[in-house]
Amino acid sequence: MISIALDIGNTRCKLSDEKSVFRVPHQDSDFTASFPEILQTLHADEKPCEWWIASVNRNIFRKVTEWLAQNRPGDRVNVLNALNVPIQVDVEFPEKVGVDLLLSAITANEIRDPGRPAIIVDLGTVAKVDLVDENGVFRGGAFAPGLRMGAVAMDQQTDALPEIDVMEMLHRMETHGIPSVAQNTIAAMQAGLFWGMVGTIRELTARTASTLAIPPQIFLTGGGAKTVRDALGEGFTYVDEMVMKGIWTTIRKLKYEP
């Protein structure tokens, strides 16, 4: 039975057979229409599959499981959550921790130096900064508005400011840079969003590191993380798809390790 990992975020779904990752924005109501073609590409369209689903969006999760029940009733579905992923958690309400945070932490435990803590920065719809201690225990962290959330808020909560394209902003940073003193409205919004995110990450990671006896490794993941890492400079390591990698580590541990 072929394993398919499915990471459901707040803006897109990601499907993977571990070798490839397919990204599907789910703003449109018929986003599941692309699933059969993806499964065909993975040579899984005519074979039973075992799905491993990690979700932070309950409405999209419901739509996906309804699609699976109607279109692939012979498939097996496993739902990952805070209580069944292989990591120790030390927070007030461990059962309420977002599974995405824990999956990224699992990846951090796979790649950090033994005996060193790790700080994970995940730039999603919400920017998350979390700590895994030197023993591999998830200790919690902080949330802040992500880049797109900030862009949408400036548009929707003011009369005159437009919504800006975050991907275009990141491309501008990569090709031309974004000055902190802008000379038009769009550029001013881009400057505040981008450098505000850089400052948020610097402050939260520095404050977290200052509480530790051992200097941590700092990993960045998520949309735009590579561009933000370049602006942050030394001491920050970009890691692609930490949540998805955490799903695959979890699959191996749950299926093959006692």
Summary of the structure (lengths in Angstrom):
residues: 258
radius of gyration: 19.3
end to end distance: 20.0
largest distance: 60.6
contacts: 798
relative contact order: 0.14
helix: 43%
strand: 22%
